[in-house]
Structures are given as structure tokens and as C-alpha cells.
């Protein structure tokens, strides 16, 4: 117990001494002293203490080389604390203030990477994802030969996949809702199957190389088939023929699809309807 008490006393004195030294640095009017202390704290991973000092130094040292480095370090302190919005703000301030600065390439890279790390899951609002993509694309425009180029491209692809997933979830929701009903008859326009088709096709057009291409494509086929089956008599022949056309497009692109059994069933149903219609004619 006495050993524990002695250890706790030593630790408390150490903390108080450390706090006292830090307060002394904060109250100092020597900017160079504060700057060296901030760099020391940064090197030790004490980012919160470094940030507090750097916040004032970027103003006090304005116009000097140390102001430039302080601003970049300030962005990195927040980045390393996972405060990505604040980090991106300071990196943005850096490359706007110093467009040809020593750390401009790194600042643009970390600004985009910070926004990437701050993006939400696909089911939530994706405005932050669009902003991150824009920031990373600007990086590639300014530094096309950067050593970060391949990584940044991969980050953009991942963010685009997040947008595609959100579109797929929306299209799937429309599909699951099916047709609107009213007065015991199906509505032929403005139905959820049509909304599913449009949403999925827009995603395929905007992101043609997405890893969800097969899933989006089969969703279009399903929705067209179910919409055709639910259609009024006048619309059904045209829509069934459209299902057959969609089937051929799908199997040409995905001949070994994981959905092969399902799409063959859809084709059989649509073909049977069209063949019977031709026999009647």
C-alpha cells in the first residue's frame, strides 16, 4: 500500500510539473519558444497541446516560413486526432494561402483524405461524399504525377461505390414497394417499378464500372418483368417484348451470371406470353 501511495504521489507531481511547464509555454510571449514547444509536442504525439499553441502561432508568425509550417502542422494535429472536418479546413486554408508552398501537395492530399475518412455510411445523406470526391479529383488535376496518384484514384472509386450502393438501395426499395394500387386496379404510370428502373439505369450510366453493375442490371430486368405482368392489357405486349430485349442485353454482358437461373425463368415467362400472343394473331 505504501509503495502504491508513493508511486501515485510521484505520478501526481509529474503531472503537475508537466501542466506547470505547459502553462508556462502558453503564457510565454516568445513565439520561437512556443514554436519549438509545439513541434516537440507534435513529435511526441501530444496533438491537442500542439494544436493549442499552433492556433495562435499561425497568426503571430504570419508572413514567415514558420507560419507556413505551423499552419500545415495544425492541420495534421487535427487529422491525427480524427477531427477530419477541422483538419480539412486547415489544409484548405494552407493550400489557398500558399498555392505553391512547401506542403501544398501534402495539404491537398490530406484535405481530400480527411473528407474521405469522414464520409457517412451509404444509407445516410451523401453530400459529404460528393465533396470528398471533388476534393480528391482536384488533387489529381493539380498533381497528376504525384506519388499519391494511385491511392487517390482508389479512394475516389471507393467513394463512388458508396454512391452506387445508396442508389442500389433506393432502387431496391422502389422495387420492393411494387406498384401503386387504387380502386382495385393497378396504376400504369408513375409506379414504383418504373422508379426502380430509372434509378438503377441512372446509376449504371453514371458509374459504368461499378462492382454492383450485375446487381443493378438484374434489378432492371426484374422490375421490367414485374411491371409488365402488372400492366393493363394494352401495355402488356410491348412491355413483355421489352423484357425479352433486356434479357438478351443482360446475358450478353453476364453469360455466367450468379442470377442465371432467375433470368432464364424471366425470359421463359416473357417468351411464352409473346409466343401465345403471336399464335392468337
C-alpha positions in Angstrom: 0.0 0.0 0.0 2.8 2.4 0.9 4.6 1.6 -2.4 1.4 2.3 -4.3 0.9 5.6 -2.4 4.5 6.7 -3.2 4.0 5.8 -6.9 0.8 7.8 -7.1 2.5 10.8 -5.4 5.3 10.6 -7.9 2.9 10.5 -10.8 0.9 13.4 -9.5 4.0 15.5 -9.1 5.0 14.6 -12.6 1.6 15.6 -14.0 1.6 18.9 -12.1 5.1 19.6 -13.2 4.1 18.9 -16.8 1.0 21.0 -16.5 3.0 23.8 -15.0 5.6 23.7 -17.8 2.8 23.7 -20.4 1.1 26.7 -18.8 4.4 28.5 -18.8 4.7 27.9 -22.5 1.2 29.1 -23.1 1.8 32.3 -21.2 5.1 33.0 -22.9 5.4 35.9 -25.3 8.4 34.2 -27.1 6.9 32.9 -30.3 10.0 31.0 -31.2 9.9 29.2 -27.9 6.3 28.3 -28.4 7.0 27.2 -31.9 9.7 24.8 -30.8 7.5 23.5 -28.0 4.7 22.9 -30.5 7.0 20.9 -32.7 8.1 18.9 -29.7 4.5 18.2 -28.6 3.7 17.2 -32.2 6.6 14.8 -32.4 5.5 13.2 -29.1 2.0 12.7 -30.4 0.6 15.3 -27.9 -1.6 16.8 -30.7 -4.1 18.6 -28.5 -1.3 20.6 -26.8 0.4 21.2 -30.1 -2.8 22.5 -31.7 -3.5 25.0 -28.9 -0.1 26.6 -29.5 -0.2 26.4 -33.3 -3.7 28.1 -33.3 -2.1 31.4 -32.1 1.3 30.9 -33.9 -0.2 30.8 -37.4 -1.3 34.4 -36.7 1.6 35.7 -34.7 4.2 34.4 -37.2 2.2 35.4 -40.3 4.5 36.2 -43.2 7.3 33.9 -42.0 8.4 30.4 -43.1 7.4 29.2 -39.6 3.8 30.4 -40.1 3.6 28.2 -43.2 4.9 25.1 -41.4 2.7 25.9 -38.4 -0.4 26.0 -40.5 0.4 22.7 -42.1 1.2 21.1 -38.7 -2.0 22.5 -37.3 -4.0 20.6 -40.0 -2.0 17.4 -39.1 -2.8 17.7 -35.4 -6.5 17.6 -36.1 -6.0 14.9 -38.7 -4.2 12.7 -36.2 -6.9 13.3 -33.7 -9.5 12.1 -36.3 -11.2 15.6 -36.3 -11.4 15.3 -40.1 -13.6 18.3 -40.8 -11.4 20.7 -38.9 -8.3 19.1 -40.4 -9.6 19.6 -44.0 -10.5 23.2 -43.2 -6.9 24.0 -42.2 -5.4 22.1 -45.1 -7.7 24.0 -47.4 -6.6 27.3 -45.7 -3.0 26.2 -46.2 -3.1 25.5 -49.9 -5.3 28.6 -50.5 -2.8 30.8 -48.7 0.3 29.0 -50.1 -0.7 27.7 -53.5 3.0 27.0 -54.3 4.0 26.2 -50.7 6.4 23.5 -49.4 3.5 21.4 -48.2 0.8 22.2 -50.8 0.8 18.7 -52.4 0.5 17.1 -48.9 -2.1 19.6 -47.8 -4.3 18.9 -50.8 -3.9 15.2 -50.4 -4.7 15.2 -46.7 -7.6 17.5 -47.2 -9.2 15.0 -49.6 -8.2 12.0 -47.5 -9.7 13.7 -44.4 -13.0 14.2 -46.1 -12.9 10.6 -47.4 -12.4 9.4 -43.8 -15.4 11.5 -42.6 -17.9 10.2 -45.2 -21.0 8.5 -43.7 -22.4 5.0 -44.4 -24.4 4.7 -47.7 -27.9 4.9 -46.2 -27.2 8.4 -44.9 -27.0 11.7 -46.8 -24.1 11.6 -49.2 -23.3 15.3 -49.6 -20.0 14.8 -47.8 -19.1 12.0 -50.2 -19.6 14.3 -53.2 -17.4 16.9 -51.5 -14.7 14.4 -50.8 -14.7 13.2 -54.5 -14.5 16.8 -55.7 -11.5 17.5 -53.4 -9.7 14.3 -54.5 -10.4 15.0 -58.1 -8.9 18.5 -57.7 -5.8 16.9 -56.2 -5.3 14.7 -59.3 -5.8 17.8 -61.5 -3.1 19.7 -59.7 -0.7 16.8 -59.1 -1.2 14.3 -61.9 2.2 12.8 -61.4 2.1 12.6 -57.6 3.2 9.5 -55.7 -0.3 9.6 -54.1 -2.0 9.3 -57.5 -2.9 5.6 -57.4 -4.1 5.8 -53.8 -6.2 8.8 -54.5 -7.8 7.2 -57.6 -8.7 4.2 -55.4 -10.2 6.5 -52.8 -12.4 8.0 -55.5 -13.5 4.6 -56.7 -14.5 3.6 -53.2 -16.5 6.8 -52.7 -18.2 6.3 -56.0 -19.1 2.8 -54.9 -20.7 4.3 -51.8 -22.9 6.4 -54.0 -23.8 3.4 -56.1 -24.7 1.4 -53.0 -27.1 4.2 -52.0 -28.6 4.3 -55.5 -29.0 0.5 -55.4 -30.6 0.6 -52.0 -33.1 3.3 -53.3 -33.8 1.2 -56.5 -34.3 -1.9 -54.4 -36.7 -0.1 -52.1 -38.8 1.1 -55.0 -38.8 -2.4 -56.4 -39.9 -3.9 -53.1 -42.7 -1.4 -52.8 -44.1 -2.6 -56.2 -47.0 -1.0 -58.0 -49.2 1.7 -56.5 -52.8 0.4 -56.2 -56.1 2.3 -56.1 -59.7 1.3 -56.6 -58.6 -2.3 -57.1 -56.8 -1.5 -60.3 -53.1 -1.1 -61.0 -51.8 2.3 -62.0 -49.9 2.2 -65.3 -47.8 5.3 -64.9 -45.6 6.6 -62.0 -45.4 3.2 -60.4 -42.5 2.1 -58.1 -41.2 -0.5 -60.6 -40.6 2.4 -63.1 -38.9 4.4 -60.4 -36.7 1.3 -59.6 -35.8 1.0 -63.3 -34.9 4.7 -63.8 -32.8 4.8 -60.5 -30.9 1.7 -61.4 -30.3 2.8 -65.0 -29.1 6.2 -63.9 -26.6 4.5 -61.6 -25.3 2.3 -64.4 -24.9 5.3 -66.7 -23.1 7.5 -64.1 -20.9 4.7 -62.8 -20.4 2.2 -65.6 -17.6 0.3 -64.0 -19.2 -0.2 -60.6 -18.8 -3.6 -58.9 -22.6 -3.6 -58.5 -23.2 -3.5 -62.2 -24.6 -7.0 -62.4 -26.9 -6.4 -59.4 -28.2 -3.2 -60.8 -28.8 -4.8 -64.2 -30.7 -7.7 -62.9 -32.8 -5.3 -60.8 -33.8 -3.5 -64.0 -34.8 -6.9 -65.6 -36.8 -7.9 -62.6 -38.6 -4.6 -62.4 -39.4 -4.6 -66.1 -40.8 -8.1 -65.9 -42.9 -7.4 -62.8 -44.2 -4.2 -64.3 -45.1 -6.0 -67.5 -47.0 -8.6 -65.5 -48.9 -5.9 -63.6 -49.7 -3.9 -66.7 -53.1 -3.3 -68.3 -53.8 -5.4 -71.4 -52.9 -2.6 -73.8 -49.4 -2.1 -72.4 -48.5 -5.7 -71.6 -47.3 -6.9 -75.1 -45.0 -4.0 -75.6 -43.6 -4.4 -72.1 -43.1 -8.1 -72.4 -41.1 -7.6 -75.6 -39.0 -5.0 -73.7 -38.3 -7.7 -71.0 -37.0 -10.0 -73.7 -34.7 -7.3 -75.1 -33.5 -6.6 -71.6 -32.8 -10.3 -71.0 -30.6 -10.5 -74.1 -28.7 -7.4 -73.1 -28.1 -9.0 -69.6 -27.0 -12.4 -70.8 -24.6 -10.9 -73.4 -22.9 -8.9 -70.6 -23.1 -11.6 -67.9 -23.1 -15.0 -69.6 -22.1 -16.8 -66.4 -24.2 -14.6 -64.0 -25.0 -15.7 -60.5 -28.6 -14.8 -61.4 -28.6 -17.1 -64.4 -31.5 -19.4 -63.2 -33.6 -16.4 -62.3 -33.2 -14.5 -65.6 -33.8 -17.7 -67.6 -37.1 -18.0 -65.7 -38.0 -14.4 -66.6 -37.1 -15.0 -70.2 -39.2 -18.1 -70.3 -42.3 -16.3 -68.9 -42.0 -13.3 -71.2 -41.3 -15.5 -74.3 -44.3 -17.7 -73.5 -46.6 -14.7 -73.3 -45.3 -13.2 -76.6 -45.5 -16.6 -78.4 -49.1 -17.1 -77.3 -49.9 -13.6 -78.4 -48.4 -14.3 -81.9 -50.4 -17.6 -82.1 -53.6 -15.7 -81.4 -52.8 -13.2 -84.1 
